[in-house]
């Protein structure tokens, strides 16, 4: 499952782990207009937070178990975020989810290099290092050339955009590029150099851009092949 942009369609997301990262991820997802369900083993955590969040569904149970995932709606889910504190548990959750439905993207939280994880074929992306928390988890979930980094207000946000081969922007300098008036390139994430008019957009590289939501469509036209 691939999502071309984080606001383009309605998604159903299951989040395993009701801790800080899990709850922040759920709030981000609902903020983007998607449906979030949190699976948490500790009923005390569920009781403490479920009454305050009527836009998030809470399910008590072990997300690595089939019955719990089914009760949470795994067969209709588009994304599973396994964000518990235990990496091995997160991998098992993704394995169980992939057995129950083939059309789901699984992202797992990790405490170490993803290359060190074993039996992780069911995991399509890892959140590592975990200090990045909820926002990187969401970015990995969308697997999109345009991903949300942060909402600064209801009218302005910063997005991460990858320049695809053959895109109109590829090979052009910022002084030559006809950017939307409500969008500004901030930096090349590979070099971390601040953008100026001489910066050349290179295919395969990712750029941080400040934009208003209504300009995202124009940015997609420039950065996607």
C-alpha positions as CSV (number, residue, x, y, z in Angstrom):
1,X,0.0,0.0,0.0
2,X,1.4,3.4,-1.0
3,X,-0.1,6.7,-0.2
4,X,0.7,9.5,-2.7
5,X,0.0,12.3,-0.2
6,X,-1.0,12.3,3.4
7,X,-4.2,14.2,2.9
8,X,-5.4,12.6,-0.4
9,X,-7.5,9.8,1.0
10,X,-9.2,8.6,4.1
11,X,-7.1,5.9,5.9
12,X,-7.8,3.5,8.8
13,X,-4.8,3.2,11.0
14,X,-4.1,0.8,13.9
15,X,-1.6,1.8,16.4
16,X,-0.1,-0.7,18.8
17,X,1.0,0.9,22.0
18,X,-0.8,3.6,23.9
19,X,2.2,5.4,25.3
20,X,3.3,8.9,24.4
21,X,4.5,8.0,20.9
22,X,1.4,6.0,20.1
23,X,-1.0,8.7,21.3
24,X,0.8,11.5,19.5
25,X,0.8,9.4,16.3
26,X,-3.0,8.8,16.7
27,X,-3.6,12.5,17.3
28,X,-1.6,13.4,14.2
29,X,-3.5,10.9,12.1
30,X,-6.9,12.2,13.2
31,X,-5.7,15.7,12.6
32,X,-5.0,14.8,9.0
33,X,-8.6,13.4,8.8
34,X,-7.9,9.7,9.2
35,X,-9.3,7.2,11.6
36,X,-7.0,5.9,14.4
37,X,-7.5,2.9,16.7
38,X,-5.0,2.4,19.6
39,X,-4.4,-1.1,21.0
40,X,-3.1,-1.0,24.5
41,X,-2.6,-3.9,27.0
42,X,-2.8,-1.8,30.2
43,X,-6.5,-1.1,30.9
44,X,-5.5,1.8,33.2
45,X,-3.9,3.7,30.3
46,X,-7.1,3.1,28.2
47,X,-9.3,4.3,31.0
48,X,-7.2,7.4,31.6
49,X,-7.2,8.5,28.0
50,X,-10.2,7.1,26.2
51,X,-12.7,9.4,27.8
52,X,-10.7,12.5,26.7
53,X,-10.4,11.4,23.0
54,X,-13.7,10.7,21.3
55,X,-12.0,10.8,17.9
56,X,-9.7,7.9,18.7
57,X,-10.9,4.3,19.3
58,X,-9.2,2.4,22.1
59,X,-9.0,-1.4,22.3
60,X,-7.6,-3.3,25.3
61,X,-5.5,-6.3,24.4
62,X,-2.3,-7.7,23.0
63,X,-1.7,-6.4,19.5
64,X,0.4,-9.4,18.6
65,X,-2.6,-11.7,19.0
66,X,-5.0,-12.4,16.1
67,X,-8.3,-11.9,18.0
68,X,-7.1,-8.4,19.2
69,X,-6.1,-7.3,15.7
70,X,-9.4,-8.5,14.3
71,X,-11.4,-6.7,17.0
72,X,-9.4,-3.5,16.1
73,X,-10.4,-3.8,12.5
74,X,-7.3,-5.2,10.9
75,X,-9.1,-6.4,7.8
76,X,-10.0,-2.9,6.9
77,X,-6.8,-1.2,8.0
78,X,-4.5,0.6,5.7
79,X,-1.6,1.1,8.1
80,X,-0.3,-0.6,11.2
81,X,2.1,1.3,13.5
82,X,3.7,-1.0,16.0
83,X,5.0,1.5,18.6
84,X,5.4,-0.5,21.8
85,X,8.6,-0.3,23.9
86,X,9.7,-3.7,22.7
87,X,11.2,-4.2,19.3
88,X,10.6,-7.9,19.1
89,X,6.9,-7.4,20.0
90,X,6.6,-4.8,17.3
91,X,8.0,-7.2,14.7
92,X,5.5,-9.9,15.9
93,X,2.7,-7.5,15.6
94,X,3.6,-6.7,12.0
95,X,4.0,-10.4,11.2
96,X,0.5,-11.1,12.6
97,X,-1.0,-8.2,10.8
98,X,0.5,-9.3,7.5
99,X,-1.0,-12.8,8.0
100,X,-4.5,-11.3,8.4
101,X,-4.4,-8.9,5.5
102,X,-1.9,-8.5,2.6
103,X,-2.8,-4.9,1.8
104,X,-1.5,-3.2,4.9
105,X,1.6,-1.1,5.4
106,X,3.4,-2.0,8.7
107,X,5.8,0.3,10.5
108,X,7.7,-0.8,13.6
109,X,9.4,1.2,16.3
110,X,13.1,0.1,16.9
111,X,15.8,0.9,19.5
112,X,18.6,0.0,17.2
113,X,19.6,-0.1,13.5
114,X,16.8,-1.7,11.5
115,X,19.5,-3.9,9.8
116,X,20.0,-5.6,13.1
117,X,16.4,-6.7,13.4
118,X,15.7,-10.4,12.7
119,X,12.6,-12.0,11.1
120,X,11.4,-8.6,10.0
121,X,10.1,-9.4,6.5
122,X,6.7,-8.2,7.5
123,X,8.0,-4.8,8.5
124,X,8.1,-2.3,5.6
125,X,9.7,0.5,7.5
126,X,11.3,1.1,10.9
127,X,11.2,4.2,13.1
128,X,14.8,4.6,14.0
129,X,16.2,6.4,15.9
130,X,13.1,6.5,18.1
131,X,13.9,10.0,19.4
132,X,12.2,11.2,16.3
133,X,9.0,9.8,17.7
134,X,5.5,10.2,16.3
135,X,6.2,12.5,13.3
136,X,8.8,10.2,11.8
137,X,6.4,7.2,12.4
138,X,3.7,9.0,10.4
139,X,6.2,9.8,7.6
140,X,7.3,6.2,7.4
141,X,3.6,5.1,7.3
142,X,2.7,7.2,4.3
143,X,5.8,6.2,2.2
144,X,5.1,9.2,0.1
145,X,7.3,11.7,-1.8
146,X,5.4,14.4,0.1
147,X,5.2,13.8,3.9
148,X,4.2,16.0,6.8
149,X,6.9,17.2,9.1
150,X,4.9,19.5,11.3
151,X,1.8,21.7,11.2
152,X,2.7,25.2,12.4
153,X,-0.9,26.4,12.2
154,X,-4.1,25.6,10.4
155,X,-2.8,27.5,7.3
156,X,0.9,26.8,7.2
157,X,3.0,23.7,7.4
158,X,6.4,22.2,6.6
159,X,6.6,19.2,4.3
160,X,9.3,16.9,3.1
161,X,9.3,16.3,-0.6
162,X,11.5,14.0,-2.7
163,X,12.4,15.1,-6.2
164,X,11.6,12.3,-8.6
165,X,13.6,11.5,-11.8
166,X,12.1,13.3,-14.7
167,X,10.3,15.9,-12.5
168,X,10.1,19.4,-13.9
169,X,12.1,20.7,-10.9
170,X,15.0,18.2,-11.3
171,X,18.1,19.9,-12.6
172,X,16.7,23.4,-12.1
173,X,18.1,26.0,-9.7
174,X,15.7,27.7,-7.3
175,X,16.1,31.0,-9.1
176,X,14.9,29.3,-12.3
177,X,12.1,27.3,-10.7
178,X,8.6,28.6,-10.8
179,X,7.6,27.8,-7.2
180,X,4.1,28.5,-6.0
181,X,4.0,31.9,-4.3
182,X,2.9,30.3,-1.0
183,X,5.9,27.8,-0.9
184,X,9.5,28.3,0.0
185,X,12.3,25.7,-0.1
186,X,14.2,25.7,3.3
187,X,16.9,23.1,2.9
188,X,18.3,20.0,1.1
189,X,17.9,17.3,3.8
190,X,21.0,15.5,2.5
191,X,23.4,18.3,2.8
192,X,21.4,20.4,5.3
193,X,22.5,23.5,3.4
194,X,20.0,26.4,3.6
195,X,18.4,27.1,0.3
196,X,19.3,30.0,-1.9
197,X,18.7,30.9,-5.5
198,X,21.8,28.9,-6.6
199,X,20.6,25.6,-5.1
200,X,19.9,23.0,-7.8
201,X,17.2,20.5,-7.3
202,X,18.5,17.0,-7.8
203,X,16.4,13.9,-8.4
204,X,16.4,11.4,-5.6
205,X,17.1,14.0,-3.0
206,X,14.7,15.3,-0.3
207,X,13.8,18.9,0.4
208,X,12.2,20.6,3.3
209,X,9.6,23.1,2.1
210,X,7.4,25.6,3.9
211,X,4.0,25.8,2.3
212,X,0.4,26.5,2.6
213,X,-1.7,23.4,2.1
214,X,-3.4,24.8,-1.0
215,X,0.0,24.9,-2.7
216,X,0.9,21.3,-2.2
217,X,-0.8,20.2,-5.5
218,X,1.5,22.6,-7.4
219,X,4.5,21.3,-5.6
220,X,3.6,17.8,-6.5
221,X,3.5,18.8,-10.2
222,X,7.1,20.2,-9.9
223,X,8.7,17.5,-7.8
224,X,7.1,14.3,-9.2
225,X,8.0,12.8,-12.5
